[in-house]
Amino acid sequence: MRWNMMVLASCLAMTGCMGSSMSERQDQDVQSSLQYDSVPCDQLLAQRNGLAQQYHLSTDAKPSFSNPAMGFGPFTPDMRSKSKRDTDLASGKIDAMNRSLERRDCGKPSKQKKFALPS
């Protein structure tokens, strides 16, 4: 029994060091929105909508995180399927695109500046 526990503990430790742990891979799903700031608004909206349609996600998708046992996050191997990992990555990209769109006020009508005399 002790031998099994030692093997299990060493395997979990190695998983955390190899960069394939659940928490590390889920952290990679979160994208920076700054990379999308140079993309014109209409193209970014089209990219976001296409990505959402491709992965059957809503246009306001956000990355999700599982809650492994306390303290074992870096040692829990990523057991998600490839399609689930791709969907989670797409939701992270959609969230980053939305933050860029919101920061730049894309998709909102520009405010009309009225010059009128006070009455």
DRENGU-949613 format. One record per atom (N, C-alpha, C, O): x, y, z. Coordinates in Angstrom, 3 decimals, m for minus. Layout:
<rs>
        u        v        w
        X        Y        Z
...
</rs>
This chain:
<rs>
        u        v        w
    0.826   m1.192    0.000
    0.000    0.000    0.000
    0.875    1.262    0.000
    0.598    2.222   m0.719
    1.914    1.242    0.803
    2.799    2.407    0.851
    3.497    2.606   m0.491
    3.704    3.737   m0.931
    3.852    1.512   m1.126
    4.518    1.591   m2.419
    3.599    2.267   m3.432
    4.048    3.111   m4.207
    2.322    1.904   m3.433
    1.359    2.511   m4.348
    1.215    4.010   m4.087
    1.124    4.800   m5.027
    1.194    4.392   m2.841
    1.059    5.815   m2.491
    2.300    6.594   m2.916
    2.186    7.733   m3.368
    3.479    5.996   m2.779
    4.707    6.675   m3.189
    4.738    6.845   m4.703
    5.142    7.899   m5.195
    4.321    5.837   m5.440
    4.285    5.929   m6.898
    3.280    6.988   m7.326
    3.563    7.795   m8.212
    2.104    6.988   m6.698
    1.082    7.977   m7.019
    1.565    9.396   m6.726
    1.357   10.299   m7.537
    2.199    9.598   m5.592
    2.699   10.922   m5.228
    3.778   11.385   m6.203
    3.800   12.552   m6.594
    4.668   10.484   m6.597
    5.723   10.894   m7.531
    5.146   11.186   m8.915
    5.628   12.089   m9.599
    4.127   10.444   m9.341
    3.489   10.716  m10.637
    2.783   12.065  m10.614
    2.859   12.821  m11.583
    2.106   12.368   m9.530
    1.431   13.665   m9.420
    2.438   14.811   m9.420
    2.199   15.852  m10.032
    3.549   14.621   m8.741
    4.579   15.661   m8.706
    5.171   15.885  m10.087
    5.412   17.024  m10.489
    5.405   14.796  m10.815
    5.964   14.932  m12.163
    4.966   15.593  m13.106
    5.365   16.351  m13.990
    3.701   15.324  m12.938
    2.680   15.948  m13.775
    2.703   17.460  m13.592
    2.573   18.208  m14.561
    2.865   17.906  m12.367
    2.926   19.332  m12.105
    4.147   19.991  m12.712
    4.097   21.166  m13.076
    5.237   19.262  m12.826
    6.464   19.817  m13.380
    6.479   19.811  m14.906
    7.233   20.570  m15.515
    5.674   18.981  m15.524
    5.708   18.854  m16.976
    4.872   19.912  m17.688
    4.948   20.013  m18.913
    4.103   20.679  m16.991
    3.327   21.723  m17.635
    2.009   21.236  m18.212
    1.402   21.926  m19.031
    1.562   20.075  m17.805
    0.289   19.584  m18.311
   m0.732   19.449  m17.198
   m1.664   18.651  m17.296
   m0.559   20.223  m16.147
   m1.520   20.148  m15.057
   m2.786   20.901  m15.446
   m2.768   21.782  m16.306
   m3.869   20.540  m14.801
   m5.174   21.125  m15.099
   m5.172   22.635  m14.889
   m5.650   23.377  m15.747
   m4.642   23.097  m13.766
   m4.675   24.526  m13.475
   m3.799   25.320  m14.435
   m4.157   26.431  m14.825
   m2.663   24.766  m14.816
   m1.769   25.475  m15.735
   m2.400   25.594  m17.121
   m2.325   26.648  m17.753
   m3.010   24.533  m17.582
   m3.641   24.574  m18.904
   m4.864   25.478  m18.911
   m5.139   26.138  m19.913
   m5.600   25.513  m17.807
   m6.759   26.399  m17.748
   m6.321   27.861  m17.684
   m7.002   28.737  m18.218
   m5.206   28.125  m17.042
   m4.672   29.489  m17.028
   m4.278   29.944  m18.421
   m4.377   31.131  m18.732
   m3.832   29.024  m19.266
   m3.441   29.370  m20.630
   m4.646   29.743  m21.488
   m4.489   30.392  m22.522
   m5.848   29.341  m21.071
   m7.055   29.671  m21.831
   m7.390   31.160  m21.739
   m8.051   31.702  m22.625
   m6.941   31.816  m20.680
   m7.193   33.244  m20.517
   m6.242   34.001  m21.433
   m5.024   33.859  m21.327
   m6.796   34.800  m22.326
   m6.020   35.513  m23.336
   m5.948   37.002  m22.998
   m6.812   37.529  m22.298
   m4.936   37.659  m23.491
   m4.826   39.107  m23.359
   m5.653   39.769  m24.449
   m5.617   39.352  m25.607
   m6.385   40.784  m24.080
   m7.207   41.490  m25.066
   m6.388   42.493  m25.880
   m6.861   42.977  m26.908
   m5.183   42.809  m25.443
   m4.358   43.795  m26.144
   m3.963   43.328  m27.541
   m3.733   44.150  m28.427
   m3.884   42.023  m27.739
   m3.494   41.503  m29.046
   m4.543   41.786  m30.114
   m4.243   41.723  m31.307
   m5.769   42.096  m29.701
   m6.842   42.362  m30.653
   m7.083   43.849  m30.888
   m7.941   44.212  m31.692
   m6.346   44.708  m30.205
   m6.577   46.149  m30.332
   m6.189   46.695  m31.699
   m6.688   47.747  m32.100
   m5.326   46.021  m32.413
   m4.921   46.514  m33.732
   m5.857   46.021  m34.842
   m5.736   46.453  m35.988
   m6.775   45.132  m34.513
   m7.728   44.610  m35.501
   m8.897   45.585  m35.601
   m9.451   45.978  m34.574
   m9.286   45.985  m36.812
  m10.439   46.882  m36.948
  m11.699   46.262  m36.333
  m11.868   45.043  m36.314
  m12.571   47.132  m35.836
  m13.743   46.679  m35.083
  m14.623   45.721  m35.873
  m15.050   44.697  m35.340
  m14.898   46.035  m37.128
  m15.801   45.178  m37.895
  m15.187   43.798  m38.140
  m15.900   42.796  m38.122
  m13.884   43.737  m38.366
  m13.221   42.447  m38.548
  m13.196   41.648  m37.250
  m13.365   40.429  m37.259
  m12.985   42.345  m36.134
  m12.943   41.659  m34.846
  m14.319   41.113  m34.486
  m14.428   40.009  m33.953
  m15.361   41.869  m34.772
  m16.721   41.372  m34.532
  m16.996   40.124  m35.371
  m17.596   39.163  m34.888
  m16.555   40.147  m36.626
  m16.759   38.987  m37.499
  m15.965   37.784  m37.003
  m16.467   36.661  m37.031
  m14.728   38.004  m36.549
  m13.911   36.905  m36.014
  m14.562   36.310  m34.775
  m14.649   35.090  m34.635
  m15.018   37.175  m33.878
  m15.647   36.703  m32.644
  m16.911   35.907  m32.939
  m17.125   34.839  m32.367
  m17.743   36.427  m33.829
  m18.983   35.733  m34.156
  m18.710   34.403  m34.850
  m19.403   33.417  m34.600
  m17.704   34.374  m35.720
  m17.339   33.128  m36.388
  m16.810   32.084  m35.425
  m17.144   30.904  m35.533
  m15.984   32.519  m34.483
  m15.437   31.598  m33.479
  m16.547   31.059  m32.581
  m16.563   29.873  m32.249
  m17.469   31.927  m32.193
  m18.587   31.500  m31.356
  m19.466   30.500  m32.105
  m19.929   29.518  m31.524
  m19.692   30.748  m33.375
  m20.518   29.838  m34.166
  m19.804   28.503  m34.381
  m20.435   27.448  m34.320
  m18.513   28.541  m34.627
  m17.740   27.321  m34.880
  m17.770   26.376  m33.683
  m17.883   25.162  m33.851
  m17.669   26.929  m32.473
  m17.620   26.103  m31.272
  m18.956   26.050  m30.525
  m19.021   25.530  m29.411
  m20.011   26.581  m31.126
  m21.351   26.570  m30.536
  m21.360   27.238  m29.161
  m21.909   26.702  m28.198
  m20.741   28.421  m29.091
  m20.682   29.199  m27.857
  m21.462   30.489  m28.048
  m21.735   30.896  m29.177
  m21.818   31.124  m26.956
  m22.451   32.435  m27.063
  m21.369   33.485  m27.310
  m20.187   33.234  m27.076
  m21.776   34.651  m27.781
  m20.802   35.701  m28.083
  m20.275   36.375  m26.823
  m19.368   37.203  m26.903
  m20.822   36.037  m25.666
  m20.293   36.586  m24.412
  m19.699   35.472  m23.535
  m19.766   35.543  m22.308
  m19.120   34.448  m24.172
  m18.521   33.310  m23.451
  m17.304   33.768  m22.649
  m16.574   34.673  m23.053
  m17.114   33.126  m21.522
  m15.962   33.396  m20.663
  m15.295   32.063  m20.329
  m15.965   31.031  m20.283
  m13.993   32.076  m20.098
  m13.322   30.819  m19.742
  m13.831   30.291  m18.407
  m14.152   31.059  m17.501
  m13.900   28.981  m18.302
  m14.358   28.371  m17.055
  m13.189   27.643  m16.395
  m12.232   27.237  m17.054
  m13.294   27.495  m15.101
  m12.238   26.853  m14.334
  m12.848   25.773  m13.455
  m13.894   25.980  m12.839
  m12.195   24.629  m13.400
  m12.643   23.596  m12.470
  m12.013   23.882  m11.109
  m11.040   24.629  m11.007
  m12.569   23.292  m10.092
  m12.081   23.538   m8.739
  m11.517   22.229   m8.180
  m12.236   21.470   m7.531
  m10.221   21.964   m8.432
   m9.648   20.721   m7.894
   m9.537   20.801   m6.376
   m9.717   21.859   m5.772
   m9.242   19.673   m5.790
   m9.105   19.624   m4.333
   m8.080   20.664   m3.882
   m7.088   20.912   m4.567
   m8.327   21.250   m2.753
   m7.500   22.328   m2.227
   m6.022   21.941   m2.198
   m5.633   20.972   m1.547
   m5.216   22.708   m2.909
   m3.778   22.500   m2.890
   m3.253   21.523   m3.925
   m2.041   21.408   m4.106
   m4.152   20.809   m4.614
   m3.707   19.815   m5.581
   m3.851   20.290   m7.020
   m3.635   19.501   m7.940
   m4.208   21.549   m7.247
   m4.392   22.077   m8.592
   m3.189   21.903   m9.501
   m3.343   21.438  m10.630
   m1.987   22.262   m9.043
   m0.816   22.103   m9.912
   m0.435   20.650  m10.173
    0.349   20.374  m11.081
   m0.973   19.725   m9.397
   m0.600   18.323   m9.543
   m1.685   17.473  m10.182
   m1.468   16.291  m10.446
   m2.858   18.063  m10.437
   m3.947   17.320  m11.056
   m3.732   17.309  m12.559
   m3.675   18.372  m13.177
   m3.611   16.124  m13.167
   m3.386   16.085  m14.614
   m4.615   16.571  m15.379
   m5.745   16.423  m14.914
   m4.386   17.143  m16.533
   m5.477   17.647  m17.368
   m6.099   16.465  m18.099
   m5.504   15.917  m19.027
   m7.276   16.082  m17.685
   m7.952   14.920  m18.250
   m9.073   15.316  m19.215
   m9.868   14.469  m19.622
   m9.138   16.601  m19.583
  m10.187   17.040  m20.496
   m9.926   16.473  m21.893
   m8.781   16.230  m22.271
  m10.996   16.269  m22.646
  m10.848   15.809  m24.022
  m10.315   16.948  m24.883
  m10.360   18.112  m24.483
   m9.816   16.611  m26.051
   m9.280   17.640  m26.948
  m10.367   18.625  m27.355
  m10.110   19.825  m27.446
  m11.572   18.137  m27.599
  m12.655   19.044  m27.995
  m13.011   19.996  m26.852
  m13.308   21.165  m27.099
  m12.986   19.518  m25.613
  m13.266   20.380  m24.456
  m12.159   21.419  m24.294
  m12.442   22.581  m24.003
  m10.902   21.015  m24.479
   m9.791   21.979  m24.384
   m9.892   23.038  m25.472
   m9.651   24.218  m25.218
  m10.252   22.614  m26.697
  m10.413   23.573  m27.797
  m11.557   24.537  m27.527
  m11.445   25.731  m27.805
  m12.651   24.026  m26.991
  m13.797   24.887  m26.670
  m13.441   25.874  m25.571
  m13.828   27.040  m25.639
  m12.707   25.421  m24.556
  m12.293   26.324  m23.476
  m11.333   27.395  m23.989
  m11.398   28.548  m23.562
  m10.449   27.017  m24.896
   m9.528   27.991  m25.490
  m10.304   29.016  m26.320
  m10.002   30.209  m26.276
  m11.297   28.553  m27.071
  m12.117   29.462  m27.874
  m12.897   30.424  m26.982
  m13.038   31.598  m27.325
  m13.401   29.956  m25.855
  m14.126   30.854  m24.951
  m13.190   31.898  m24.359
  m13.613   33.026  m24.107
  m11.923   31.545  m24.130
  m10.945   32.531  m23.666
  m10.652   33.578  m24.721
  m10.496   34.757  m24.402
  m10.576   33.157  m25.979
  m10.351   34.111  m27.068
  m11.551   35.029  m27.244
  m11.385   36.230  m27.459
  m12.761   34.477  m27.154
  m13.973   35.282  m27.288
  m14.032   36.324  m26.181
  m14.387   37.477  m26.429
  m13.689   35.927  m24.970
  m13.684   36.870  m23.849
  m12.677   37.986  m24.075
  m12.972   39.147  m23.792
  m11.489   37.655  m24.581
  m10.473   38.673  m24.860
  m10.944   39.621  m25.962
  m10.729   40.830  m25.879
  m11.585   39.070  m26.993
  m12.109   39.917  m28.068
  m13.178   40.858  m27.531
  m13.216   42.032  m27.900
  m14.046   40.350  m26.663
  m15.092   41.193  m26.085
  m14.504   42.319  m25.244
  m15.009   43.441  m25.274
  m13.450   42.033  m24.499
  m12.825   43.088  m23.691
  m12.212   44.156  m24.581
  m12.277   45.342  m24.260
  m11.611   43.745  m25.704
  m11.036   44.711  m26.640
  m12.140   45.549  m27.281
  m12.009   46.766  m27.409
  m13.225   44.892  m27.683
  m14.346   45.613  m28.293
  m14.959   46.613  m27.325
  m15.299   47.734  m27.702
  m15.093   46.192  m26.074
  m15.689   47.068  m25.071
  m14.784   48.256  m24.759
  m15.258   49.383  m24.617
  m13.496   48.003  m24.653
  m12.558   49.079  m24.324
  m12.527   50.133  m25.420
  m12.390   51.325  m25.143
  m12.655   49.687  m26.666
  m12.592   50.617  m27.794
  m13.965   51.133  m28.211
  m14.070   51.868  m29.193
  m15.015   50.763  m27.487
  m16.395   51.161  m27.795
  m16.788   50.773  m29.217
  m17.412   51.563  m29.926
  m16.431   49.578  m29.630
  m16.793   49.089  m30.963
  m18.244   48.616  m30.957
  m18.754   48.133  m29.946
  m18.877   48.763  m32.078
  m20.240   48.287  m32.222
  m21.282   49.204  m31.627
  m22.474   48.911  m31.713
  m20.876   50.293  m31.033
  m21.820   51.247  m30.467
  m21.869   52.459  m31.386
  m20.839   52.890  m31.905
  m23.053   53.003  m31.585
  m23.122   54.188  m32.450
  m22.352   55.346  m31.822
  m22.375   55.553  m30.609
  m21.680   56.081  m32.675
  m20.913   57.216  m32.154
  m21.874   58.302  m31.677
  m22.941   58.516  m32.252
  m21.471   58.955  m30.644
  m22.323   60.001  m30.074
  m22.295   61.214  m30.985
  m21.236   61.680  m31.404
  m23.467   61.703  m31.276
  m23.580   62.892  m32.108
  m23.300   64.123  m31.249
  m23.835   64.277  m30.151
  m22.462   64.974  m31.774
  m22.169   66.212  m31.058
  m23.074   67.289  m31.635
  m22.974   67.650  m32.808
  m23.941   67.781  m30.800
  m24.868   68.813  m31.239
  m24.357   70.167  m30.746
  m23.982   70.349  m29.588
  m24.364   71.071  m31.663
  m24.044   72.430  m31.288
  m25.335   73.224  m31.394
  m25.819   73.516  m32.488
  m25.872   73.561  m30.253
  m27.133   74.307  m30.239
  m27.006   75.447  m29.258
  m26.251   75.387  m28.288
  m27.748   76.461  m29.531
  m27.783   77.585  m28.625
  m28.677   77.256  m27.438
  m29.725   76.632  m27.601
  m28.271   77.668  m26.257
  m29.132   77.408  m25.099
  m30.414   78.234  m25.220
  m30.388   79.381  m25.667
  m31.505   77.647  m24.824
  m32.771   78.365  m24.931
  m33.160   79.050  m23.645
  m34.206   79.696  m23.582
</rs>
